[in-house]
Amino acid sequence: MDISNLITHIEALIFASEKPLTSLDVVELINNAFGFLEDKITLDQVESAVDGIQEKYGSDFYPFELRQSGGGWQFLTKREYHKTIAQLNGDKFLKRLSNAAMETLAIIAYKQPITKSEIETIRGVSSDYSIQKLLEKELIIIKGRHEHYPGKPLVYGTSRHFMDYFGLNDPNQLPKIDEVLAEQFVEPTLVNAEHFEFEPGAMLTYEPASDMAELAIRSDRPEGTTSPSVEMEAALETVSMDHSSIPDEKEEMNPESGDDKGTEVKE
């Protein structure tokens, strides 16, 4: 079969299929459809044709593209048309899993195959309801029983529908936990002795601001050198001063004189 004819047949198969088709599925279906051909279609021919289809629909002219998702090939609309399609589907795109269900699904995805007791040990709470909901939504499946545990409990894993929903081909394409944590990790600020070198004669004062202490450094002298340890001690003494000596902003006013009744703070 000519490659141009092969491409159109592959497009028709993928478009009409209710589930993702692998390259091997396409080879089998086409060979079954044209069994009278002497030369059978090979996997290399299908893969070459698929590459051509991807290049064809990858252009900006088409609103959809050929992507490998859910373990096989599918025609999917491009990301930039999501809002438009959401208008057509209504509340379908607005449904969300609960936090408990998301936690359970994440544990199963990364730890599969896993038993219910192992899930509950990680979460610290019962997961019966979450597992039942995930089974109803066909995001997880029962993969069998654990032969080495007492009572041979059921073991759970993610379904093909889960991979299709999240655009994955297999669980190995899930984001690595180390990579996710690395994005959330905040680098510590390095503190060196030079950070505490103040100008000679600097006066440290304590001023309340929004109920938080701020350390203000004031200096009227030219630059010079000083011992960091001396200024460090002065700073610590200032920060540890007794908060009871600071007047409360809500203290009552003297109605006769208009003066504060609070204790006066000496600078």
C-alpha positions in Angstrom: 0.0 0.0 0.0 1.2 3.5 -0.9 2.3 5.6 2.1 -0.2 8.4 1.1 -3.1 5.9 1.2 -1.8 4.4 4.4 -1.9 7.8 6.1 -5.6 8.3 5.3 -6.5 4.9 6.6 -4.6 5.5 9.8 -6.3 8.9 10.3 -9.7 7.2 9.8 -8.9 4.5 12.4 -7.7 6.9 15.1 -10.5 9.3 14.5 -13.3 6.6 14.7 -11.8 4.7 17.6 -13.4 5.1 21.1 -10.1 4.3 22.8 -6.5 5.2 22.1 -4.8 3.0 19.5 -1.2 1.9 19.6 0.9 1.5 16.5 0.6 -2.3 16.9 -3.2 -2.0 17.0 -3.1 0.0 13.7 -0.9 -2.6 12.0 -3.3 -5.4 13.0 -6.5 -3.5 12.0 -5.2 -2.5 8.6 -3.8 -5.9 7.8 -7.2 -7.5 8.8 -9.0 -5.0 6.6 -6.7 -5.6 3.5 -6.0 -9.3 4.0 -5.9 -9.8 0.3 -2.7 -7.8 0.0 0.4 -9.9 -0.6 2.7 -7.4 1.3 1.5 -6.9 4.8 1.8 -3.5 6.5 4.8 -3.4 8.9 5.2 -1.5 12.1 7.9 0.7 10.6 5.6 1.8 7.9 2.9 2.7 10.4 5.3 4.6 12.6 6.6 6.6 9.5 3.0 7.4 8.5 2.2 8.5 12.1 5.1 10.9 12.1 3.8 12.4 8.9 0.3 12.8 10.4 1.8 14.5 13.5 3.7 16.9 11.3 0.6 17.6 9.2 -1.7 18.4 12.1 1.0 20.2 14.1 0.6 23.3 11.9 -1.4 26.3 13.1 -4.0 25.7 10.4 -5.6 22.8 12.4 -7.3 23.2 15.8 -6.5 19.6 16.8 -3.4 17.4 16.7 -2.3 13.8 16.9 -0.9 13.0 20.3 0.0 9.9 22.2 -2.1 9.8 25.3 -3.6 7.1 27.5 -1.3 4.4 26.0 -2.1 5.1 22.4 -2.7 7.6 19.6 -5.6 10.1 19.7 -6.8 13.2 18.0 -7.0 15.9 20.6 -7.9 19.6 20.4 -5.0 22.0 21.1 -4.6 23.8 24.4 -5.5 27.2 23.1 -9.1 26.1 22.3 -9.8 24.8 25.8 -12.0 27.8 26.8 -14.0 27.5 23.6 -14.7 23.8 24.1 -15.5 24.3 27.7 -18.6 26.4 26.6 -19.9 23.4 24.7 -19.4 20.9 27.4 -20.8 23.0 30.2 -20.3 21.7 33.8 -18.3 18.7 32.6 -15.0 20.6 32.9 -16.0 22.1 36.3 -16.2 18.8 38.2 -13.4 18.4 40.7 -12.2 15.7 43.0 -12.2 16.3 46.7 -9.0 16.8 48.5 -9.3 13.4 50.1 -9.9 11.8 46.8 -6.9 13.6 45.3 -4.6 12.5 48.1 -5.8 8.9 47.7 -5.3 9.0 44.0 -1.8 10.5 44.3 -0.8 7.8 46.7 -2.1 5.0 44.5 -0.4 6.5 41.4 3.0 6.7 43.0 2.8 3.6 45.2 0.9 1.2 43.0 0.1 -1.7 43.4 -1.0 -0.8 47.0 -3.6 -2.1 49.5 -6.2 -0.1 51.3 -4.5 -0.5 54.6 -1.3 0.8 53.2 -3.1 3.9 51.8 -4.8 4.5 55.2 -1.4 4.2 57.0 0.0 6.9 54.8 -3.0 9.2 55.1 -3.7 8.5 58.7 -7.5 8.3 58.1 -10.0 5.9 56.6 -10.1 5.9 52.8 -13.1 3.7 52.0 -15.2 6.5 50.6 -12.3 8.0 48.5 -11.4 4.6 47.0 -15.1 3.9 46.2 -15.4 7.2 44.4 -12.2 6.7 42.4 -13.5 3.3 41.4 -16.8 4.8 40.2 -15.0 7.4 38.2 -12.8 4.6 36.7 -9.6 6.4 37.7 -8.3 3.3 39.6 -8.9 -0.4 39.2 -8.5 -3.5 41.3 -5.3 -5.2 40.0 -5.7 -8.4 42.1 -4.8 -9.6 45.6 -1.6 -9.4 47.7 -0.6 -13.0 48.0 1.9 -12.3 50.8 -0.4 -10.4 53.2 -2.8 -12.0 55.7 -6.2 -12.3 54.2 -4.8 -11.6 50.7 -6.2 -8.0 50.5 -7.1 -6.3 47.3 -4.4 -4.1 45.6 -5.2 -1.0 43.6 -3.6 0.8 40.7 -4.4 3.5 38.2 -6.5 2.7 35.2 -6.0 3.4 31.5 -8.7 6.1 31.8 -6.5 7.8 34.5 -3.6 7.9 32.0 -5.8 9.2 29.3 -7.3 11.9 31.6 -3.9 13.2 32.6 -2.3 12.8 29.2 0.1 10.0 30.2 1.2 6.9 28.4 2.3 5.0 31.5 2.8 5.7 35.3 6.5 6.3 34.7 5.7 9.6 33.1 4.4 11.0 36.4 6.3 14.0 37.7 9.2 12.9 39.9 8.6 13.7 43.6 12.1 15.0 44.0 11.5 17.4 41.1 8.2 18.7 42.6 9.8 19.2 46.0 12.8 21.0 44.4 10.4 23.6 43.0 8.9 24.2 46.4 12.3 24.3 48.2 13.4 27.8 49.4 17.1 28.4 49.4 18.3 29.5 52.8 19.9 33.0 53.1 23.6 32.7 53.9 24.6 34.8 56.9 28.2 36.0 57.1 29.9 38.1 59.7 30.0 41.0 57.2 26.2 41.2 57.3 26.6 42.4 60.9 29.3 45.0 60.3 27.8 48.4 61.2 29.2 51.8 60.7 31.1 53.4 63.7 28.8 55.2 66.0 25.6 53.5 64.7 22.7 53.9 67.1 20.3 50.9 67.2 16.7 51.8 68.1 13.6 49.6 68.6 10.4 50.8 67.0 7.2 48.9 66.9 5.6 48.6 63.5 2.4 46.6 62.9 3.1 44.7 66.1 6.4 43.5 64.7 9.8 44.6 65.9 12.1 46.3 63.3 15.8 46.9 63.8 16.7 50.3 62.5 20.3 51.3 62.0 21.1 55.0 62.1 24.5 56.6 61.6 25.8 60.1 61.2 29.5 59.3 61.0 31.7 58.5 58.0 32.6 54.9 57.0 35.1 53.0 59.1 35.8 49.6 60.6 34.4 48.2 63.8 34.2 44.9 65.6 31.2 42.8 64.5 30.8 41.2 67.9 30.3 44.4 69.8 27.6 45.6 67.5 26.0 42.1 67.5 25.7 42.3 71.3 24.1 45.7 71.1 21.6 44.5 68.5 20.6 41.5 70.6 20.1 43.6 73.7 17.9 46.0 71.7 15.7 43.3 70.3 15.3 41.5 73.7 14.1 44.7 75.5 11.0 44.4 77.6 7.9 44.9 75.5 5.9 46.0 78.6 7.7 49.4 78.4 6.1 50.1 75.0 2.8 51.9 75.2 -0.2 50.2 73.7 -1.7 52.0 70.7 -5.2 51.4 72.2 -4.6 53.0 75.6 -7.2 55.4 76.7 -6.8 59.2 76.3 -7.3 61.7 79.1 -10.5 63.5 78.1 -9.4 66.7 79.9 -5.9 67.2 78.7 -5.8 65.0 75.6 -2.5 63.5 76.7 -1.8 59.7 76.7 -1.9 57.9 80.0 0.6 55.5 78.7 4.1 55.3 80.1 6.6 57.6 78.3 9.4 55.8 76.6 12.8 57.4 76.8 14.9 57.2 73.6 
